[in-house]
Amino acid sequence: MLNRRLATSLLTTGLLGGAWPLAAAAKDAKDSSLPPPVVSYNIPIDAVAPSQSPEANLPYFDDFSWREFIALTWPVTVSTSAPYSRGLPDIKKKYGDVSVPGVWETWKADYELFLPNGAAPAEWKSFATLSPCGGPGTLVPYEKVLGSFNTYHGFNQASMTEAAGPLVSQNRQYVRYETRVNQVEYNYITNPGASYPGPLYLLKNLPGNGSANPALKFPSGSVEVKASWRVMTGVPAKQRKRYYVTKAKVLDPVSGTCTLTDVGLIGLHIVNKTPSFPQWIWSTFEHVDNVPALPGERTRGKPPYSLNDNNPKTPPSEMGQPISQCNPPQQKPAPTEVVRKRPIAASTQKTNQLYQQANGVKGTVWENYQLVLTQWPVDGTDTFPNVTQPQPQTNTANVATETWVQDSTATSCMSCHSVSNSHQYDFVWFLPLGAWPQKQAPCAPQVASAPPAAQPADKLAAPPPESTVAAERRDKAILDLRDLLKRTQQGQAAAGE
């Protein structure tokens, strides 16, 4: 573990109390010896770095990210009956076995936490909860659902949470997103302790903006992930085999029904709160076929990309309107033309090559994934630093989840989530966005309609009274984020980009 002196002096590649640009951090890393790759089902507890020099430490944090990625994508132990196993690696299986889900895919999904009417989630191992796909019954154990009870939530996350438009792959399918948390984080959300008025899946119990509720402080060991998926309909077999592909029930928010289809993983954010870094360590991965490495490399004849047509004459797409009931999804939307604005750091590329060629990784689908960047906090002692202080930023971004803000000084993982921290959410955005009551703006004056059908008493708890103050707190946080995105776009226009 890092000693306190080192932990408080480390420089992030993107934010907080003074920073070091990622390119600068990587400048001389090619002269550093890289840590040997570790292919293991054990999730690393903390980052260990040998120096106070950021350029020397970057490969060690990138190594932490890759070790974490491998452990979370390790095949999981699957139970055939209750009580079900969730989040435990199957140590008898080899890495790259995709006959079962990965470890992280069996963690609690956001739709298991944020149920209609603020109903209490099922206990950790249980799948006995309502499905966003509707109908009687509960989730099928280990099934993947790409959707939520906030029906448009899974579309508009190609920037900063839901502040921008959707992303469409080259086969004219919307990219879909999901968020999951490990048991440590789930336990804190459902039972945060006596200092809080109640569980954190209810908006009224969250802090900030005039509330007397204390600031959130997730325990060490909390991990959450955000995944980006492309629907594989029409993708040729030669291309499909390069992706991690699994079955998912994909929700159509207009009809309210789900379709079972194949989806391929194109992006994965991993956020890990470690003992030395209470501001979390931030890691983000992509599929290597998302886009060319740089705009100038768009040429015919390259392997097909998910988010780019390989044609240098095609201009990059502009951000569209968010999907909502005012702007419902189309049956055949136009593909989004995405280019990478900033290259992945040279040091990080070397670590990628090391792991992609490692025994146990080479020859599996996971050799086709790459780390985009790792970020870590400046001061490991301070959970709530001054996040408004200007500092150097990295513009390196995950093109599947930060598509529309690549030119922003607030592109990075920590920069975006620092907005939530100003509302005392401990960098965790999905809580105020998903907590009940959820709001969806109407498109037109509402017409009286029949009341919704009653739910079985054993399925949903009686709804608690809506808190106007709590809803205003959540709305203010979202407005702050949208204002940040607007200022980003204005800055890009002024710079002529």
Helices and strands as residue ranges (DSSP letters): H 4-9, H 22-26, G 29-31, H 54-72, G 103-106, E 108-109, H 110-113, G 116-118, E 145-146, E 176-181, H 183-190, G 203-205, E 223-231, H 237-240, E 245-252, E 257-274, E 277-287, G 295-297, H 346-356, G 365-368, E 369-375, G 403-405, H 413-421, H 430-434, H 468-494
